[in-house]
Amino acid sequence: MKLTWVTAASYIDGYRLALTFNDGSRKVFDFAPLLTTKPSRFGVLAKMEVFKNFALDGWTVTWDNGKIDIAPEYLLEHGIEA
């Protein structure tokens, strides 16, 4: 099994981040759909000041000191080629 992790992330606009992965893949991931389909998990990210305050924890993108995160495999699979 190959491990996947996010090596870099930058804000683009709206709820989109540009992501780079350990295999060299670059994807754009739009979090907007998750804000409505999974509001109990990601709804707090609808506040733009919260969304823009993301960090990398060595594996993936996180918010709120690691209390909110998303699997890097999901980001890689569902992101759009950059």
Summary of the structure (lengths in Angstrom):
residues: 82
radius of gyration: 11.8
end to end distance: 24.8
largest distance: 36.3
contacts: 217
relative contact order: 0.23
helix: 30%
strand: 34%
